[in-house]
Amino acid sequence: MISKGFTFDAELELKDSGAVTSSAAAQVGGVDRILDLGVGRVDGRTIINLTAFDATTGDERSQVTMQFSASSTFASGIVNGPSYGFGAFEVLGGSADPPIGQYELPWSNEVGGTIYRYCRIYTFGGGTSPSATFSAYAVRQAA
């Protein structure tokens, strides 16, 4: 998949398609997906392809957050990075629910002066019946 100049790389896939209906770490093939970014600073973007968002009751929200850790299993030291909020306009403001389409979330694995080797996506869901259907992958920014 090529969109907006970004090329999909399966090695950098963070979430395959499917609905997220509660707070959870993103998965690929039914397994929590954690990327190893290496020992140095990495600047990147997460490309989020939102294909559906349920705002039926008007209180749904899903926050897609980049998380970083020094632990390869995310067992400890989890730090939240940038996030993108999807939600019913009644919750987040504005006058329309989030449009279906592609979103870009810029990030760096250097947070507060510390470089974190591992990253993943975590979706925080809230409201009566949150449901965001999307896939996501990372791309490295050119130096």
N, C-alpha and C positions, 0 to 999 in steps of 0.2 A: 504494500500500500504506500503510495506517495501522495502527500498532501501538504500544501503550503511549503514545499521544499524540504520536507522531512521524509526520510525513508524509514519504513518499518524494518526493524531488525529483531528477529525472534529471540536473540540473546538478551535483548533489553526490554522484552515484554514484561509489564508489571501486573496486568490483569487481562484475562481473556473475557469474552463477552458473557453477559449474564446479569441478572438483577441482584442488587445488594439491598436487603430488606432489614438489616440490623447493623449495629456497629461490628466491624470485622476487618481483619487484614485481607488484602487482595490476594487472589489465587490465580494460578495458571494450571489448568489440568487437574483441578481439585486439590492442589498443594499450595500452601502459603509461599508466595514468591518474594525472595530477597535477592537483591543484586549486590555483587561485590564490586565496588568502585575502585578498589586499589588503595594505595597508601597516600596518594597526593590529593590535592584539591581538584574537584570536578565541578564545572559549571554545566548545567543542562536544562532541559525542559521536559516536562511530562506532557505528552499529547493525550488528551482525553477525548474519546469519541463517544459522546452521549447520544444514545439511540432512543431512550424513553425515560420519562420522569413522571411519576404518579403524584399529582397534586389534588386528588379527589376531595379530601376533607379540608384542604386549605391550611393544614398545620405541619405538613411534611417538610423535612429538610435533610440533606445529605451533605456532609463536609468531607471532601476528598483531600487528604493531608499526606504530604511527603513526610515520612519518618526516617530518622537516621539513628544508627547505633554503632558502637565499637564491637558489639556481640554479633557473631554470624548467625545466631539463632534468635536474636532480639529478646533474649532472656532477661536482659537488664540494660540500664543506661539508655533508654529510648528517649530521643529528643524530637519534638514536633518541629517541622519546617513549614514552608509555605503551604497554603491550602486554598481550595476553590470551593465556594459554597453554592450548592444548588438547593433551591427551596421554593415553596409556594410563595407568590408575591405577598400574600397576607403575613408571612413570617419574615421575609427578608426585605420587604419594601418594594417599591416600584409598582408597576401596573400590569405585569405579565409574568407568567411562569417561565422557567428557563427554556430557551429554544433548543431544539435538537440540533446537534452539530458538533464541530470540533473546537476544543478549548486548549489553550497552552498555559501551562503552569511553570514559570521559571524558578530555578532553585540552584543552590550550591550545597555541597556536602560540608562546607565550612560554616559552622553555626557557633556564634559567640566566640570566635577565635579558635575553636577546636575542629579538627578534621575528623569526620566519621567515615569509616570504610564502607559500611553497609547501608542500604536504603530499601524502603518498601513503601507501598501505599496503604493507608489505613482509612477506612470510611467510617465516619461517625454519623449514625442515623438518629433521627428524632421525629416525634410527632406520632399520630395515630397509626399510620401505615406507610412508613418511608419506603420508597422503592425507586432506585436509580439504576438504570441499565446502561452500562458503558464498558468499553475496553480502554486500555491505556498502555503506553509504552514510553520509554525514555529515549532521548536523543542527547548526545553530547554537543555542547556549543563549541564552535571553532575558537581556537586560542587567539 
